[in-house]
Amino acid sequence: MKILQNLLLALLFFAATTFADQAKLSSTVYFHYSAQWTKDTPPANRFEISRAYLTYSNKISPALSFKWQADVGRLSDSLDSRLTVYLKNALLRWQHRRFVFTLGLQGMNLFRVQEKNWGYRFIEKSAMDRKKFSSSADLGIGLQSRLGQKLLFDFQITNGSGYKKPESDRYKKYAFLLVYGTSRLDKKAGFNLGVIGSYEPYRQSGLHSRKLMGLFGGFANRLLRLGLELNRMNAQINQTLFSLYSALNLSSGTALWARFDYYQTDQTQERYALVGFLYRVPGHLQVAPNVRFLSAPKQSIRFALNFQYTF
């Protein structure tokens, strides 16, 4: 922890003194209050910081840029849930004609577009991220290219262990994204259709593999945004995941939104529904009161008040 803090201070000093004209420093924080009622369990409520990001990026030349991002979140270990600092992005990006090469710790391509179709990461993770179909970032190399005006291809070779764990074997993860249309429906009107896939061998009492395939689509105009996705993971346990979401803009700063996820394995089923309201405070703050219904492992109802603030 101390080493990472010192690196962060050194980076901020370096950014402020050396690349002040070209550098961009930003931060995003997800904060919420929640109250939950679960079957056969006493009610619970809490305040929480679910995520905090600090990002530094710089364009070194017309062809080269880099990005560094720290991610603060809870440890997933049930015995130790401290807020912990992780290095999530540390990458160099080189653009050459129609191609973009990325080297280092980078965001995965498997649910990058779907997360923007959903549009409300501070309220809830995208469906694949929530059910751990893939890590959101990993260490490796990537190649991205536009095939015409509307078609984007993205291919990555990564460790497969994510950004919170070191590589533990000699096998690598191969992932691709092919999308036609507008990739940022949270920012622009348009539509998209896409396919994603990944393949990763691993050894556990013999050689096995994780295979992921998914389809998605989205649409947005001035009043409405819609999206859906269907994903299938084949490993030792077969998993199917469907997600449908929508947002209706009431004005330039308010919206109603809803989402429904259905998750199924060989043994279990889960239904997860969310509905809420969004208010954008002029400046850099968003507020979203919402209600969530979860069918498994125990039926529960949760009220949450989510905040996102940026600088």
N, C-alpha and C positions, 0 to 999 in steps of 0.2 A: 504493500500500500504506500509506504513512504517513498519508495523508488518511483512509483507512478506519479505521486504528487510532485516530486522534484522535477520529473520529466515534463509534467504539465506546466509548472512555473517557468521552466527554461523555454518551453515552446512559446508561451505567451510573451515572454520578454523578447524572444527572437522575432516573433511576428510583429510586435509593436515597434521594434527599432529598425528592422531590416526591410520588411516588405509592407510598410504602413500604407503605401499607395495602392497596392494590389491585393492585399490580404482581406479575407472576410472571416470574422469571428462571430459566431451565433450560438444561442442556447435555446433549448426547448424543454419545458418541464410539464409532466403529467401529474396532477394532484387530484385526489378525490375523497369524498366522504361516502360511506356505504353502510346500509343496515340490511341484515339478512335474516330471513326466517326459513329454517330448514326443518323438514319433518323429523320428529323425535329428537330434536336438538334445541337447546336454549337459544333465544335470539342473540345476535351479535352485531356490534357496530364499531366503526373505526374511521380515523383519518389516515391517509396513506399517500406517500409519493410513490407512484408506480414506476416512473421512469424520469430520468433527467439526462439530457444530452448536452455536451459541449463540443462544438465543431469548429475546426479551423481549416480553411481551404485557400488555395492560392494558385493563380495562373502564372506559371513561370515564363512561358512563351506562348505564341499562337498555337503550338502543337502540344506542349507539355503542361500538365496541372497535377496538383496533389491534394489529398484530403486526409485529415486526421480527426477522429471522433472518439471521445470518451463517453461511455454509457454507464450510468449509475442505476443499479437495480438490486432487488432482493436475491440472496442465495436461494436456490430451490430446495436445498436440504431441509427437511422438516425439523431437524434438530438445531439448525443454525440458519436464521433468516435475516442476517444483518444486511444493511445496505452496503453494496460492494461496487468498486470502480472497475470496469472492464475496458479494455481497448477494443473498440468495435470496428473502426476503419483506420487503416494506415496504408494508403494506396497511391500509386503513381499512374496517371492516365496519359497515354500518348495517342494523339489523333493524326492519322495519315490518310489523306484523301477520304474515301468512304468508310474507312475502318477505324475503330477505337480499340486500343489494346490497354488492358488494365492489369497491373501487377501488384500483389500484396493482399492485405486483409480488406475484403470488399463485401458489399451487400450481395446476397444471392439473387439470382434472376427468377426463381421459381414462383414467388408470389409478389413480385415488385409491382406489376401492373394491377393485379387484383386488389392490392392494398389501397391503391389510388382510386380504383373503381368504388370501393367501399367508402373511402374518404375520411373516416373518423378513427384513426389509429389511437388517439388519446382516450377514446371511449372504450374501445375493445380492439384487440389484435385481429388481424384477418383470420379467416377460418383455418387455413393451413398452418399459420404461425401459432394459433391457439392450441391446435391439436398436435403440434410438434411433427408435422410432416417433413419439415426441413428447418435447419437453423436459418436465421435471417442474415447471417454473415459468415464468411469462411475465408481461409487463407489459400490463395492459389493464383491462377491466371485467367483472364477472360478476353474474349474477342466479340466485338459488337459491330454490326454493319447494317446500313440501310440499303434495301434492295428496291430502289425506286422511291417514290415520295411517301408511300403509306406503309410499306412492309419493313419490319425490323426483325433482325436475327441476332440472338445473343447466346454465346456458348461459353461454358466455364469448366475448368478442371480444378478441383479443390481437394483439400484433405478429407473433408466429409465429417470432421469432428466439431465443426462450428467455431465460434470465436471465444468460448469460455473454457474449452478443453484443448490440450495438446494432441497432436497426431499420435495414435496408439498402434497403428499397423502400417503395412506397406501399400495398402489398397487406396485408390482415389475415387472421388465422386465426379461423375460426368453429368452436367445439367445443361438444358437448352430451353430457350424461350423463342417462340415465333409469334409475332403479333401483327395484325393488320389494323391500321386506323390510328386513333389518338390515344397515346399512352397515359395522359394526365387528364382524365375526365373530372377530377376534382378542381381543375383549373380552367379547362376549356370545354366548349361544346363539341360534340362529335360522337363517334362510336368506336368500339374495338371488338375484334374477335381474335382469340389466340389459343395456342396449345403449348403446354409445358411438359417436360419429362426429365427424369434423372435415373441413373443407374449407379449403384455402389456395391461392390463385393465386400464381404466381411467374413471373418472367421469366428465361429462360435459352435464348438463341437462339430467341426466340419466347415466347409466353405459354403456360404450362402450369399444372397444378394438382396438388396432393396431396390425395387423398381417402382417408379412413380410416373403416372400419366394423368394429365388434367386438361380440361377444356374450360374456357371462360369467355364471357362477353359482357359488354357494357354500353350504355347509351346515356348521353347528357345533353340537355339544352338549358335555356334560361330558367325554366321552372322545375325541371325534373331530372333526377339521376337514377338509373337502374343498373343493376349488375347481378350476374349469377355465375356460379362455377361448380364444376363437378370433378372430383379428384379420386383416384384409385391408387392405393399403396399396396403392393404385394411383397410381403416378407414372411417371417415366421407366423405373423398374424396378418390376415388380409383386412384392409381398412377402406371404407368408402366414405366420402365426405361431400355433402352438398350444401351450398350456401346461396341465399337469395337476399338482396338488400335493395333499399330504395330511400330516396330523400326528396322531399317536396319543399321548394323554396317559397316561403310566405312573403318575404321581402328581401332586401339586400343583406340583412343581418340576422334573419331568423329562418328556421327550417324545422319541419317535422321529418322524422326518419324512423325506419324499422328494419329489422333483420331477422332471418330465420336460418338456423344451421341444423342439419341432420347428419349424425355420425353413426356409422355401423361397423362392427367387427364381426368375426365369426361367432362371438358369444354375446355381445352386448349391443344396445342401441342407446342413443342420447339425442334429445331434442333441446335446442337452446334458442330462445326467442328474446329479442330486445326491442323496445320501443321508447322513443323519447323526443325531446325538443332541444334545439340548438339556438343559442343566442351569441352573436359575435359582438363583444364590447368594442367600440371604436378604439383602435390601437392594436394591441397584440394579445388580447385575451378572448378565449372562447369558453362558454359555460353550457353544460348539457345535463339537465336532470333527466333521469331515465329509470325504467323498470325492466328487470330481467327475470325470465322464467327458465329453470333448468330441470329436466326430468330425471337425470341420473348423475351420480350413483344414488342420491336421495333427492326427492322433489324439494325444490327451494324457490323462494321468491326474494329478490334483492332489489332494493332501491339504492340508486347511486346518484351523486352529484359530481360530475367530472369537470375538471378545469384543464385548459392548456394555455400556458403563457410563454411567450417567446421574446427574445431581444436580439 
